[in-house]
Structures are given as C-alpha cells and as structure tokens.
Amino acid sequence: MSVTQSSQMVEQQFFKVIQDRRSVRYFNTEVSISREEMKEILQYATLAPSGANLQPWRFLVIDSQELKQKLLPIANNQQQVIEASAVIAVLGDLEGYTLAEKIYGMAVEAGYMPEEIATSFVQRYHRLFESLPPENVLQKVFIDSGLVSMQLMLVARAKGYDTVPMGGFDQTKFVEAFKIPTRYVPVMLIAIGKAAKSGHRTVRLPIEGVAFFNELPKA
C-alpha cells in the first residue's frame, strides 16, 4: 500500500466516524463500559486543544445505577440517563489556571520547553486569570470544555460507542445533589453506551448559508 493510499484510508475512516456519530436516546441496558476503557476514552478526549494548554475540563463519570436514578429527575427524566452505560458530567474548572505550574513542569520534563519559558508562562497566566472578570474566565472554561466534549463523542464513536450531549438539566440541583465544589461549573452531560435504536438522521444548512469569506453578507 502506498503512502497516498494509506493516507486516503485514514481519511475515509475519520470521515466515517464523523458521519456515523449521531445523538442516541435509546441505549442497550445490557452493555457496560469498563472503567479501564472509559479512562482510555477520556484520555484520548483530553488531547483536544485548550487555551494556554491549561486543560480546565474535569469529568464526573456516573456509572452507578443508583446515582443514575438520582440524576434522572435532575435531567428532566430523560430516559437515556438510566439506560446508558454511564453519564459523563463535563465540568469546567474555574481555578484550572492554578495547575499551570504542574502542566508546564511536565512540559519541561518531557523536553518540550525550557524551564525559564515555563516559569514565565506560569507567572503570566496566574496574573492574567487573577485579573480577569469572572464572566471572562467562565467563557474561556466553556470554550475549552466544549472542545473536549466534542472530541470525547468522536472518540466514543471511533471505539464503537454512541453518545448524546445533554444541556437540559437543572444545574443548581445537580451541583447540590452531587456535592460539586464551587470552583467547578457544569457544562453538559454526555450519556454514553451502545445504541438500542439508531439516532435520527438530520440535515444541515448548506455551507453557502453559514460560511462566508472575508466579510459577512449585509442583513
């Protein structure tokens, strides 16, 4: 197989994952995902980009049936909560920047950057985040958490699992019920497992209606 053929095959496999991913709301209750495999899925998901590589995403994996039942009314009684193998609560860490020293220290140990550069980055981002209004920090955390969430769903599909992202849940009750510390903000819930019923096919707006070059059309 030539390099070109190999590249085309990888490309086709990647596009198939994207095209096959659909939001699934009916899951096979007999399927479970081992914690080892769940960690692998999450590990690949965290290869998503993040601002300054601060990785302010955290995951609360709810795989206990008792806790899924507890979550059910909080998530507006969406049946996938109890049918899925697990529900992953994606949380944004508003104090994620405090791990800058650890993150950049790891980069130094890996040989990815000189120590003096790492030290300057740590100081820079501490000053930046400590001076930002809370709403700006929240926005940054939501952007990064959205990136990792999409990557998580694609990784799951590549491994043969199905997902559905859920924004329809009571965040206040979720925080109370699962004792979420104030430094974390719930971003979304993602149910994951094997589909018992395929997700609906959907349509997308034509690219000409959503993508423009150099300037937006006049309203």
N, C-alpha and C positions, 0 to 999 in steps of 0.2 A: 504494500500500500504506500502510495506516495505521500509526501508531506501535505500536499494540497488536498488529496482525498481524505486524509486523517483530519485535517482542519475542517473540511466540509462536514464530516461525520459528527464531530464535536459540536459544530454549529447547529446542525439539524437536531441533535439530541437536546441542546439547550433550548431551541425554539419550541420543541415539542413539550418540554416542561412548562414553559410559559403558556403555551396554548392549551395544555391539559389542565392547568390549575383553574379550578372553579370553586366558588363558595358552596360548601356542602352543609346541609342542615339535618341530614339523616345519617346517623353513624351506626356501624355494626358494633353492638354492645359486647360481642364476644371477643373483640380484638383489644389487646393491651399492648402498650409500648413499654419496653423495659427502661428502667432509669438509665442504664448504660447507653442505650440508643437515643434516649431523649437528650442526654448530655451531649452526644455527638451532634445531633441536630442543632442544638443551641450553640455549640462550639463553632460550627460552620456559619451559623447565622451571625455570630459576632465578628465575622470578617467584613461585615458591612462598614461603610465609611462613617466617620463621626468627626465633628468639628474638633480640631486640635488633637484628634485621637483620644479624647477623654472618655469615650465609651460610657455615657451616662445611663445606659439601659440596665435594668435588673429584671429578673424573671421569677415569678412565683408560680411554680408548677403545681396545679391542684389535680392530683390523681387519686385521691381518696374518695370513694363513693359517698361517704358520709359528708365530706366537705363539699362535694359537687351538689349534693342535695341542699346543703346550706346556701350555696351560691345561687341555686335555681331561682328563688323569688327575687333576689337582688338583680338578676339578669333577666327580669321580666318574663320569667317562666319559659324561656327558650329551651326547648327540649334537648337540643344538641349539648347543652351543658351537662346533662346526666348520661347521655348516650355516648359521647365521645370518650376516647381513651383517657384524655386529660384536657384540662383547660389551662392555658398559659396566660397569666396576667402579666402584661408588659408594663413595667413601671419605669418612670423617669426619675433619676436621682438628681435632685436639685443641688446637692452638695458633691456631685461627682468630681468636680474640679479638685477636691481635696485629695484625690488619688493620683494627681499629676506626678508627684514625686515617685510613687511606685511605678507608674506606667513608663515614665521617661527613664527611670533607673533600669527597668527591664530592657529598654531600647539600648541603653549604654552597654549592659551586659551581653546583649546579642550582637554588639558591634555595629549597630545601625546609626549611632550618632556619638559624637564626642561628649564627654562628661560636662564640659563647660557650656555647650549648647543646651544640654538637658537642663542644667541648673538655671540658665536664663529663661527657658521655656516655663519651668515651674514657677519662677518668680513672676513672669509676665502674666500667666493665666490666673494665678492667685489674685494679683492686683486687679485684673480685668473683671473676674467674676464677683469679687467682693465689692466692686464699684457699680455693677450693673443693677438696674431696677429689677425687681422680682419677675415682672412680666417678660423681660428680655431673656432672663435665664430660663423661664418656662418655655418660651418659644424655641430656644436652642435645644432644650431637652426633648421637646415634642418632635422636632425635625429628626433628630438622631434616632429616637425611638420608633418613628415611622419607617425610617430606612431599615432598621434591624428587623422590624416586624414583617416587612415585605420579603426580605431575604429569608427569614425563618419559614415563611409559607412556601417559597420556591424550593428551599432545601427539603422541606417535608414532602413536596410533590415528587422531587427527584428520587426520594427514598421510598416512594410508593404510598405515601400517606396523603390524606386530604385535610383541609382546614376551612375555617370560616372566621373572619375577623368580626368582632362584635364591639360596637360602641354603645349599644343600647343596654346600659346597666346603670344602677344608682351608685355613683362613685362614693358618695358620702357613706351610704350603708356598707359598701364594700370595704372601705377603709376601717370602719368601726368593727365589722364582723371578723375581718382577718387581721386586725390589730396592725395596720400599716403605719409605720412611723411617719412623722410629718415631713421628713426630708424626701419621701417618695410620693410621686403623683401618678395615679392610674392613667394609662394612656389608652389601652384597649385590652380586650380579652380575645384569645385565639383558641377555639376548640380544634383539637387535632385527633385524628384516628383514621379508620378506614370507612369509606362511604358505604352506606347501605342502599343509598339511592343517589344517582348521579346529580350533580349540581345543574341548574338550568343553564342552557346556552344563552348568551347575552349578545347584544350588539354594541358597537362603539361608534361614536361620531366619526365622520370622515376626517382624515388628518388635515384636509384643507380648511376645516372649520375650527380647528383648535391650535394649529401651528402656523406661525407667521414669521417671515424673515425680515429682520431689521426694523420693522415698525408694525404696530397693530393697526387694523383697519379702523376707519372712523366709524363711530357708532351711528 
